[in-house]
Amino acid sequence: MKRINKLQKIGFLVLVIGTLFSCSENRVKSEAIDKNEAKAKTMFPFKMPSEKPNIEMSTASERMFEYSTPRVQDNELFSQFKYTRLKGFDYNNGDGTISRRDPSRPILVDGTYYIWYTKRHTKVPPIGWNRAKEATDEIPSTDWDLCDIWYATSKDGTTWEEQGAAVTRPEKPKSGWRSVATPDILVWKGKYYLYYQAFDEPSGLRGDLCPVSVSYADSPNGPWTHGGDKVIPFGKETDWDRNATHDPHPIVYKGKIYIYYKAAYNKWPDNRNNYAVGHGLAIGEDPLGPFKKHPLNPVMQSGHETTYWPFKGGIATLAIKDGNERETIQYSEDGVNFKIASVVSLTPTAAAPFIADAFTNTTDGRGFTWGLCHFVNAGKPKKGYSIMARFDCDLSLDYNEPMLKKTGVWHRPEVYFAQGMGSIGKNPEGR
């Protein structure tokens, strides 16, 4: 009888303890549910949080806190772009025979700014890439055919004095005999290096097949010595950058020379509209090479002309025109893996910013406030040519211009109406 009472007591204690555990567990679950419900019921605050709040948010709200600042006006890598006509360049009354485009980044030497650029001065305007077979030694196919590299100087970045040719086309069959174009500058250990595209046939004949050449000088005024051809090797026939390494753009980063370049790929000979554009990276320790391509190339899958600059401890880039992420400024902590930092508008084409620390191996890149670019549609039909221009912005850690941080860019209605509808507007029922 006593044994039964002991067993009953033990059973009772087990029941009590189990009940207590169950109640405790239910209370914990209830409190967690209450907290989750409270979190879900907490609305996004009226005052913009400086840090990501601990509340349930939409995907867009979550993504807002992935940028450097939740408000774009406070973003150091966001700006509007304003434009100014350059003084000092003649374009032969706009007849299409003189063109200047693809400016290098300006550099400042002894109080004077220097730029290099593609200059075409031909007897007739370009006839078009689709008529490249008709091009001759005097008839250019495209705006960058039959070109040389010229340079100019300025005291203020707006009024320029053309100094003459820096690198001219060599004799055939040397690389670049047809055209040398799209230069950019590197300053390395007291010397100056120009990287540029070297064409051996009219552009458009089989595409834009061209390697990168380099010339060097002890002074920005020259004379320039030829330093090598094909310094950025082509990819294999099945690679994205076969037969083309465009827009060479060098900076000094982590003690080495980083050259970003562009290649259009996914092209068919009879349909240029299916192209895609990627940016690659080649790294070297000597300006004349060799340069080794990064294994993750292309490091960018958006953007047209290459524009990269040191920013803080990493590299920033402006992506325009091409790709799903066009019209963005992107940032990479390692110069390879880029993420969108901001979305921008009215962006400069072939942007060439003045970057004081582009070649200083800085670990604290300060950004820039101005640069040069080009407009490719300055002429009339059948008289096509390009002009260079200046742009100003606020992409500098040492500058603050609230006007350039505004998000509204307004155009007169005529700007929109000028776009037209083409053949679509003439056949509305066929849409």
GIDATA-V66086 format. One record per backbone hydrogen bond with DSSP energy under -0.5 kcal/mol. NH is the residue of the N-H (numbers start at 1). CO is the residue of the C=O. E is the energy in kcal/mol with one decimal. If there is no record, write none. Layout:
BEGIN
nh-><NH/NH>
co-><CO/CO>
e-><E/E>
END
This chain:
BEGIN
nh-><5/6/7/8/9/10/11/12/13/14/15/16/17/18/19/20/21/22/23/24/25/26/27/28/29/30/31/32/33/34/35/36/37/38/39/40/41/42/42/55/56/62/63/64/65/65/66/67/72/74/75/78/80/82/84/86/87/94/95/95/99/100/101/104/106/107/109/109/112/113/114/115/117/118/119/119/120/122/123/124/126/127/128/131/132/134/135/136/140/145/146/148/149/150/150/151/152/153/154/155/160/160/161/162/163/164/166/167/174/177/178/179/180/181/184/186/188/188/191/192/193/194/195/195/196/197/198/199/199/200/204/205/206/210/210/211/213/214/215/216/217/222/225/227/228/231/233/235/239/242/244/245/246/249/251/252/253/253/256/257/258/258/259/259/260/260/261/262/263/265/268/271/274/275/276/278/279/280/282/283/284/289/291/292/294/297/298/299/300/303/309/311/312/314/315/316/317/318/319/319/320/322/326/327/328/329/330/331/332/338/338/339/341/342/344/351/352/354/355/356/358/360/362/365/367/368/371/372/373/374/375/378/379/380/383/387/389/390/391/392/393/395/397/398/399/404/405/406/409/415/416/416/417/418/419/420/420/424/425/426/427/427/430/431>
co-><1/2/3/4/5/6/7/8/9/10/11/12/13/14/15/16/17/18/19/20/21/22/23/24/25/26/27/28/29/30/31/32/33/34/35/36/37/38/39/53/39/58/59/60/61/62/63/64/70/71/72/75/404/392/390/388/158/91/91/92/120/386/118/116/352/114/107/112/109/154/107/152/150/101/117/148/99/97/138/138/384/140/141/128/129/131/132/139/138/142/178/119/167/117/148/164/115/161/113/159/87/158/153/160/151/151/149/149/171/174/199/199/147/197/195/193/186/191/188/217/186/215/184/193/213/181/211/179/197/209/207/202/207/208/243/198/196/228/194/225/192/219/216/214/214/212/231/241/236/239/241/210/262/260/258/358/251/256/253/284/251/256/257/282/249/258/280/246/278/276/271/268/271/272/265/263/300/261/259/292/257/286/231/283/281/294/279/279/279/322/316/314/365/311/332/309/330/307/317/328/318/320/323/319/319/342/317/339/315/299/336/331/329/329/327/348/372/370/353/354/355/357/357/312/310/395/391/352/389/349/387/385/385/383/380/375/373/84/371/82/369/368/366/366/396/401/402/403/407/412/412/413/413/414/416/416/417/421/421/422/423/424/427/428>
e-><-1.9/-2.1/-2.2/-2.5/-2.4/-2.6/-2.6/-2.6/-2.4/-2.5/-2.3/-2.5/-2.9/-2.7/-2.3/-2.5/-2.7/-2.6/-2.7/-2.6/-2.9/-2.5/-2.5/-2.4/-2.5/-2.7/-2.6/-2.4/-2.5/-2.6/-2.5/-2.6/-2.8/-2.4/-2.7/-2.7/-2.0/-1.0/-0.6/-1.7/-0.8/-2.6/-2.5/-1.5/-0.8/-0.9/-2.0/-0.8/-0.5/-1.5/-1.6/-1.3/-2.4/-2.4/-2.4/-0.6/-2.4/-1.6/-0.6/-1.2/-2.4/-2.0/-2.1/-3.0/-0.6/-1.7/-0.6/-3.0/-1.4/-3.1/-2.4/-2.0/-2.2/-2.5/-0.5/-2.8/-2.5/-2.2/-0.5/-0.6/-0.5/-2.1/-2.5/-1.7/-1.4/-2.2/-1.4/-1.2/-0.6/-1.5/-0.6/-2.2/-2.8/-2.1/-0.6/-2.2/-1.9/-2.0/-1.7/-0.5/-3.1/-0.6/-2.7/-0.5/-2.5/-1.1/-3.4/-1.6/-2.2/-1.7/-2.0/-1.3/-1.7/-2.0/-1.8/-2.1/-0.6/-2.2/-1.7/-2.7/-2.7/-3.1/-2.5/-0.5/-2.1/-2.9/-2.4/-3.1/-0.5/-0.6/-3.2/-1.9/-0.6/-0.7/-1.1/-0.9/-2.8/-2.2/-2.1/-2.4/-2.1/-2.0/-3.2/-3.0/-1.0/-2.2/-0.6/-1.9/-2.1/-1.1/-0.8/-1.6/-3.4/-2.0/-2.2/-2.3/-0.6/-2.5/-1.9/-3.0/-2.8/-0.7/-0.6/-3.1/-2.2/-0.6/-2.1/-2.7/-2.1/-3.0/-1.1/-1.7/-1.0/-1.4/-2.7/-2.3/-2.8/-2.5/-2.5/-2.7/-2.1/-2.3/-0.6/-2.8/-2.7/-1.8/-0.6/-1.7/-1.4/-2.8/-2.2/-2.2/-2.8/-2.5/-2.6/-2.9/-2.4/-1.7/-0.6/-3.1/-0.6/-2.8/-1.4/-1.3/-1.7/-2.4/-2.6/-2.7/-2.7/-0.6/-0.8/-2.2/-3.2/-1.8/-2.2/-0.8/-3.0/-2.7/-0.9/-0.6/-1.6/-0.9/-0.6/-2.9/-0.7/-1.1/-2.0/-2.0/-2.1/-2.0/-2.7/-1.3/-0.9/-0.5/-2.6/-2.0/-2.0/-2.6/-2.5/-2.5/-2.9/-1.8/-2.6/-0.5/-0.8/-1.4/-1.4/-0.9/-0.5/-1.7/-0.8/-0.6/-2.6/-1.9/-1.3/-0.5/-0.9/-1.2/-0.5/-0.8/-0.6/-1.1/-1.4/-1.0>
END
